[in-house]
Amino acid sequence: MKKIAIKLYMMMIQILGFVFGRFPVQQKVVMLISFSENPTAVLREMDKLHFTPETIVFYDPRMNVDGMSRNFMRSLPKTKANLIRLMFHLSTAKVVVTDNYFAELAGVKWRENMTCVQIWHANGALKKFGWEDKAAQKRSESDKKTFSSGISDFFKGAGGI
């Protein structure tokens, strides 16, 4: 049942990405964050440089985001209720900043004038990435195929970022 729910969710992401990928790219920044400390330096630098485009931060609802607020940004919890908003903003943002891999990124039609940046989420830690991670090796063959196709599609569409 869980696999069916995941497949339906991924299908919904693909459909929303397809629809919203037809909208023009806007001068805005979207952040997807799973750790509250991660965007702090980026937001502080944006503030310092007076680079304050519309910035929407989607955060894990279990996080405390009280100290993160800026006058040029708004925060929304990354919940199923906000999926349509999330996919719209991801699909139309000039810049996407993320501190982790989020399944919703696989649904975005990356265009030439869009940039996705992954920031580090474990200062000083040594970690394994992608298929080097032992947890990834234990996934089902269908999961591995989904991840591989989503990643390669992402890099093709993002111009090799």
MIKE-833841 format. One line per 4 residues: number of its first residue (from 1); for each residue z, x, y of N, C-alpha, C. Coordinates in Angstrom, 3 decimals, padded with zeros to 6 digits. Layout:
BEGIN
NUM) Z/X/Y/Z/X/Y/Z/X/Y ~ ... .
END
This chain:
BEGIN
1) 000.000/000.823/-001.205/000.000/000.000/000.000/000.000/000.864/001.265 ~ 000.764/001.984/001.197/000.839/002.883/002.346/-000.543/003.473/002.671 ~ -001.295/003.851/001.622/-002.630/004.423/001.842/-003.561/003.412/002.493 ~ -003.443/002.160/002.105/-004.279/001.105/002.706/-003.921/000.949/004.183 .
5) -002.632/000.947/004.486/-002.190/000.829/005.884/-002.705/002.002/006.714 ~ -002.657/003.209/006.154/-003.151/004.393/006.865/-004.652/004.286/007.093 ~ -005.380/003.865/006.059/-006.837/003.710/006.206/-007.179/002.667/007.267 ~ -006.450/001.559/007.292/-006.684/000.526/008.306/-006.373/001.055/009.704 .
9) -005.282/001.798/009.822/-004.911/002.381/011.118/-005.993/003.362/011.585 ~ -006.459/004.214/010.687/-007.511/005.171/011.043/-008.807/004.457/011.415 ~ -009.099/003.363/010.714/-010.289/002.585/011.043/-010.147/001.987/012.454 ~ -008.958/001.479/012.768/-008.707/000.919/014.098/-008.874/002.003/015.169 .
13) -008.363/003.189/014.899/-008.500/004.306/015.837/-009.976/004.635/016.054 ~ -010.743/004.688/014.972/-012.173/004.984/015.076/-012.910/003.917/015.891 ~ -012.594/002.660/015.652/-013.240/001.566/016.387/-012.890/001.642/017.869 ~ -011.602/001.803/018.173/-011.188/001.895/019.575/-011.808/003.112/020.250 .
17) -011.845/004.235/019.540/-012.471/005.439/020.095/-013.948/005.229/020.373 ~ -014.624/004.531/019.481/-016.044/004.239/019.665/-016.250/003.371/020.906 ~ -015.465/002.309/021.018/-015.595/001.396/022.165/-015.262/002.103/023.468 ~ -014.094/002.753/023.523/-013.654/003.383/024.768/-014.432/004.657/025.087 .
21) -015.100/005.234/024.093/-015.942/006.402/024.316/-017.173/006.078/025.146 ~ -017.430/004.813/025.352/-018.558/004.369/026.179/-018.179/004.307/027.659 ~ -016.883/004.361/027.945/-016.408/004.309/029.328/-016.531/005.697/029.958 ~ -016.683/005.763/031.284/-016.808/007.072/031.924/-015.504/007.866/031.870 .
25) -015.658/009.183/031.858/-014.503/010.075/031.915/-013.933/010.008/033.329 ~ -012.611/009.943/033.412/-011.927/009.830/034.707/-011.130/011.103/034.989 ~ -010.893/011.357/036.258/-010.111/012.521/036.679/-008.638/012.250/036.422 ~ -008.232/012.362/035.177/-006.830/012.144/034.825/-006.453/013.062/033.677 .
29) -005.159/013.250/033.542/-004.597/014.055/032.466/-003.796/013.122/031.576 ~ -003.976/013.251/030.266/-003.178/012.504/029.311/-002.427/013.523/028.463 ~ -001.134/013.298/028.320/-000.317/014.169/027.473/000.207/013.368/026.298 ~ 000.136/013.972/025.122/000.731/013.417/023.899/001.834/014.390/023.510 .
33) 003.074/013.925/023.555/004.160/014.870/023.292/005.132/014.354/022.244 ~ 005.621/015.288/021.463/006.603/014.961/020.443/007.935/015.668/020.697 ~ 007.965/016.586/021.657/009.181/017.305/022.025/009.309/017.271/023.544 ~ 010.421/016.804/024.062/010.558/016.577/025.504/010.468/017.848/026.340 .
37) 010.824/018.998/025.782/010.789/020.240/026.558/009.367/020.751/026.765 ~ 008.459/020.361/025.911/007.122/020.948/025.918/006.318/020.763/027.198 ~ 006.239/019.582/027.764/005.392/019.428/028.950/006.059/019.878/030.243 ~ 007.329/020.231/030.192/008.078/020.539/031.408/007.411/021.628/032.237 .
41) 007.081/022.745/031.613/006.467/023.853/032.355/005.102/023.449/032.910 ~ 004.335/022.704/032.123/003.011/022.264/032.575/003.160/021.343/033.785 ~ 004.056/020.360/033.688/004.272/019.425/034.802/004.809/020.143/036.040 ~ 005.712/021.085/035.837/006.275/021.850/036.963/005.178/022.640/037.670 .
45) 004.286/023.273/036.888/003.184/024.038/037.462/002.200/023.124/038.193 ~ 001.906/021.971/037.617/001.023/021.009/038.277/001.610/020.617/039.627 ~ 002.910/020.336/039.644/003.615/019.980/040.880/003.532/021.116/041.897 ~ 003.830/022.325/041.447/003.844/023.505/042.318/002.468/023.760/042.945 .
49) 001.422/023.558/042.171/000.058/023.801/042.646/-000.540/022.592/043.373 ~ 000.246/021.536/043.488/-000.217/020.285/044.103/-001.448/019.740/043.376 ~ -001.503/020.008/042.095/-002.541/019.462/041.231/-001.927/018.232/040.581 ~ -002.162/017.091/041.209/-001.462/015.875/040.786/-002.408/014.708/040.520 .
53) -003.354/014.902/039.594/-004.194/013.751/039.238/-003.334/012.733/038.501 ~ -003.862/011.550/038.338/-003.161/010.560/037.524/-002.832/011.215/036.189 ~ -001.579/011.154/035.799/-001.136/011.772/034.557/-000.347/010.742/033.760 ~ -000.784/010.517/032.542/-000.118/009.554/031.673/000.445/010.330/030.490 .
57) 001.732/010.184/030.266/002.402/010.874/029.171/002.795/009.847/028.108 ~ 002.241/010.016/026.923/002.639/009.202/025.777/003.621/010.038/024.973 ~ 004.805/009.522/024.773/005.867/010.293/024.138/006.425/009.571/022.917 ~ 006.976/010.360/022.025/007.660/009.815/020.855/008.826/008.975/021.368 .
61) 008.908/007.707/020.988/009.952/006.825/021.532/011.388/007.252/021.193 ~ 011.547/008.174/020.262/012.893/008.668/019.935/013.366/009.737/020.921 ~ 012.468/010.169/021.803/012.789/011.238/022.750/013.497/010.703/023.986 ~ 014.271/011.567/024.610/014.860/011.282/025.911/013.950/011.923/026.957 .
65) 013.312/011.120/027.775/012.357/011.625/028.760/012.875/011.479/030.196 ~ 014.182/011.287/030.341/014.763/011.050/031.671/014.411/012.124/032.688 ~ 014.516/013.402/032.363/014.293/014.477/033.327/012.849/014.863/033.527 ~ 011.932/014.193/032.886/010.528/014.584/032.925/009.740/013.926/034.059 .
69) 010.275/012.941/034.679/009.549/012.126/035.641/008.986/012.918/036.826 ~ 007.779/012.578/037.230/007.120/013.127/038.420/006.473/011.962/039.152 ~ 006.253/012.131/040.443/005.683/011.021/041.213/004.220/010.751/040.869 ~ 003.520/011.674/040.230/002.106/011.491/039.903/001.878/011.075/038.451 .
73) 002.953/010.829/037.715/002.789/010.502/036.307/003.500/009.217/035.934 ~ 003.060/008.677/034.823/003.791/007.560/034.229/003.946/007.849/032.750 ~ 005.018/007.367/032.207/005.346/007.614/030.809/005.284/006.319/030.017 ~ 004.700/006.410/028.846/004.625/005.268/027.939/005.018/005.735/026.548 .
77) 005.847/004.961/025.861/006.167/005.353/024.488/004.930/005.230/023.605 ~ 004.773/006.170/022.688/003.646/006.144/021.754/004.044/005.220/020.599 ~ 003.747/003.950/020.785/004.076/002.924/019.803/002.809/002.175/019.410 ~ 002.897/001.408/018.356/001.748/000.594/017.936/001.369/-000.400/019.028 .
81) 002.360/-000.877/019.782/002.095/-001.823/020.869/001.260/-001.182/021.982 ~ 001.317/000.146/022.101/000.554/000.850/023.135/-000.703/001.530/022.591 ~ -001.104/001.216/021.367/-002.256/001.880/020.759/-003.534/001.689/021.578 ~ -003.790/000.501/022.047/-005.015/000.259/022.823/-004.987/001.071/024.113 .
85) -003.857/001.070/024.815/-003.721/001.886/026.031/-003.921/003.362/025.717 ~ -003.279/003.822/024.648/-003.379/005.227/024.256/-004.827/005.619/024.002 ~ -005.524/004.836/023.213/-006.911/005.177/022.884/-007.818/005.089/024.108 ~ -007.565/004.127/024.991/-008.360/004.057/026.224/-008.165/005.325/027.050 .
89) -006.906/005.695/027.278/-006.635/006.863/028.125/-007.102/008.162/027.469 ~ -006.911/008.307/026.157/-007.409/009.502/025.475/-008.928/009.602/025.584 ~ -009.596/008.485/025.447/-011.061/008.457/025.434/-011.685/008.618/026.806 ~ -010.900/008.474/027.858/-011.462/008.536/029.210/-010.824/009.626/030.068 .
93) -009.981/010.470/029.484/-009.298/011.521/030.254/-010.156/012.774/030.350 ~ -010.138/013.375/031.498/-010.815/014.665/031.694/-010.098/015.749/030.887 ~ -008.753/015.676/030.870/-007.945/016.671/030.163/-006.907/015.965/029.294 ~ -006.804/016.404/028.049/-005.767/015.930/027.138/-004.919/017.147/026.770 .
97) -003.607/017.000/026.899/-002.667/018.057/026.533/-001.791/017.501/025.424 ~ -001.690/018.230/024.336/-000.913/017.756/023.200/-000.042/018.880/022.653 ~ 001.114/018.528/022.129/001.999/019.549/021.566/002.065/019.470/020.049 ~ 001.155/018.718/019.462/001.190/018.535/018.026/-000.149/017.923/017.617 .
101) -000.363/017.757/016.332/-001.550/017.023/015.905/-001.174/015.553/015.804 ~ -001.959/014.710/016.422/-001.760/013.268/016.361/-003.030/012.659/015.775 ~ -002.860/011.753/014.834/-004.004/011.134/014.163/-004.976/010.509/015.161 ~ -004.474/009.996/016.261/-005.319/009.315/017.248/-006.371/010.243/017.852 .
105) -006.131/011.545/017.829/-007.115/012.497/018.358/-008.414/012.457/017.556 ~ -008.312/012.121/016.279/-009.511/012.058/015.426/-010.425/010.912/015.824 ~ -009.919/009.921/016.553/-010.738/008.787/016.960/-011.438/008.973/018.294 ~ -011.157/010.063/018.976/-011.743/010.293/020.305/-013.134/010.892/020.162 .
109) -014.068/010.344/020.909/-015.424/010.907/020.967/-015.388/011.970/022.073 ~ -015.192/013.224/021.681/-015.049/014.309/022.661/-016.389/014.591/023.316 ~ -016.394/014.530/024.623/-017.627/014.757/025.377/-017.552/016.096/026.091 ~ -018.706/016.564/026.538/-018.811/017.881/027.157/-017.865/018.064/028.343 .
113) -017.619/017.019/029.097/-016.792/017.143/030.307/-015.322/016.822/030.039 ~ -014.910/016.882/028.783/-013.515/016.636/028.412/-012.940/017.911/027.798 ~ -011.645/018.119/028.002/-010.971/019.284/027.437/-009.682/018.852/026.766 ~ -009.436/019.373/025.580/-008.181/019.124/024.878/-007.473/020.465/024.710 .
117) -006.210/020.512/025.128/-005.422/021.735/025.058/-004.183/021.445/024.227 ~ -003.942/022.278/023.216/-002.698/022.136/022.457/-001.731/023.207/022.938 ~ -000.568/022.747/023.399/000.457/023.678/023.847/001.398/023.984/022.689 ~ 002.033/025.113/022.758/002.937/025.562/021.705/004.165/024.681/021.680 .
121) 004.636/024.345/020.501/005.816/023.498/020.429/006.968/024.140/019.665 ~ 006.954/025.448/019.558/008.061/026.127/018.888/008.153/027.544/019.435 ~ 008.666/027.691/020.637/008.731/029.003/021.275/009.325/030.059/020.365 ~ 008.573/031.126/020.138/009.050/032.260/019.369/009.010/032.093/017.869 .
125) 008.697/030.912/017.384/008.698/030.701/015.938/007.390/031.201/015.335 ~ 007.495/031.700/014.143/006.293/032.048/013.393/006.001/030.861/012.498 ~ 004.793/030.374/012.555/004.494/029.214/011.731/003.104/029.335/011.158 ~ 002.874/028.602/010.118/001.565/028.583/009.479/000.790/027.397/010.020 .
129) -000.515/027.578/010.155/-001.363/026.547/010.708/-002.346/026.039/009.661 ~ -002.761/024.795/009.839/-003.819/024.220/009.028/-003.568/024.354/007.546 ~ -004.558/024.869/006.836/-004.478/024.935/005.380/-003.547/026.034/004.888 ~ -003.082/026.921/005.779/-002.089/027.921/005.375/-000.723/027.275/005.123 .
133) -000.487/026.120/005.731/000.782/025.409/005.579/000.881/024.846/004.164 ~ 001.955/025.185/003.457/002.118/024.732/002.069/002.175/023.203/001.977 ~ 002.706/022.544/002.989/002.767/021.080/002.968/001.357/020.478/002.952 ~ 000.419/021.109/003.646/-000.958/020.613/003.673/-001.598/020.730/002.294 .
137) -001.237/021.774/001.563/-001.805/021.981/000.223/-001.367/020.898/-000.758 ~ -000.233/020.271/-000.500/000.304/019.260/-001.409/-000.244/017.862/-001.147 ~ -001.042/017.708/-000.099/-001.599/016.394/000.224/-002.646/016.000/-000.806 ~ -002.929/014.706/-000.858/-003.939/014.208/-001.797/-005.323/014.707/-001.391 .
141) -006.248/014.696/-002.341/-007.616/015.139/-002.054/-008.258/014.286/-000.968 ~ -007.976/012.976/-000.966/-008.572/012.108/000.068/-007.991/012.445/001.438 ~ -006.684/012.768/001.508/-006.083/013.187/002.791/-006.727/014.482/003.281 ~ -006.892/015.436/002.376/-007.496/016.723/002.739/-008.908/016.510/003.288 .
145) -009.657/015.632/002.632/-011.028/015.351/003.082/-011.004/014.704/004.476 ~ -010.084/013.753/004.687/-009.964/013.089/005.987/-009.614/014.096/007.073 ~ -008.636/014.962/006.796/-008.219/015.962/007.780/-009.371/016.896/008.110 ~ -010.061/017.373/007.076/-011.160/018.314/007.289/-012.273/017.697/008.111 .
149) -012.650/016.466/007.795/-013.739/015.841/008.544/-013.301/015.544/009.974 ~ -012.057/015.101/010.162/-011.560/014.819/011.513/-011.500/016.066/012.360 ~ -011.066/017.180/011.784/-010.951/018.432/012.522/-012.323/018.966/012.876 ~ -013.252/018.969/011.912/-014.573/019.499/012.217/-015.286/018.622/013.239 .
153) -015.129/017.305/013.150/-015.725/016.403/014.140/-015.136/016.674/015.522 ~ -013.824/016.909/015.552/-013.156/017.193/016.829/-013.752/018.440/017.458 ~ -013.854/019.532/016.700/-014.343/020.771/017.274/-015.823/020.700/017.639 ~ -016.612/019.978/016.863/-018.027/019.796/017.228/-018.128/019.047/018.540 .
157) -017.374/017.968/018.680/-017.445/017.144/019.879/-016.809/017.777/021.104 ~ -015.838/018.673/020.890/-015.132/019.288/022.017/-015.806/020.576/022.465 ~ -016.966/020.863/021.934/-017.681/022.056/022.370/-017.006/023.343/021.890 ~ -016.302/023.269/020.771/-015.713/024.478/020.202/-014.422/024.908/020.842 .
161) -013.715/023.990/021.466/-012.444/024.346/022.119/-011.459/024.803/021.065 .
END
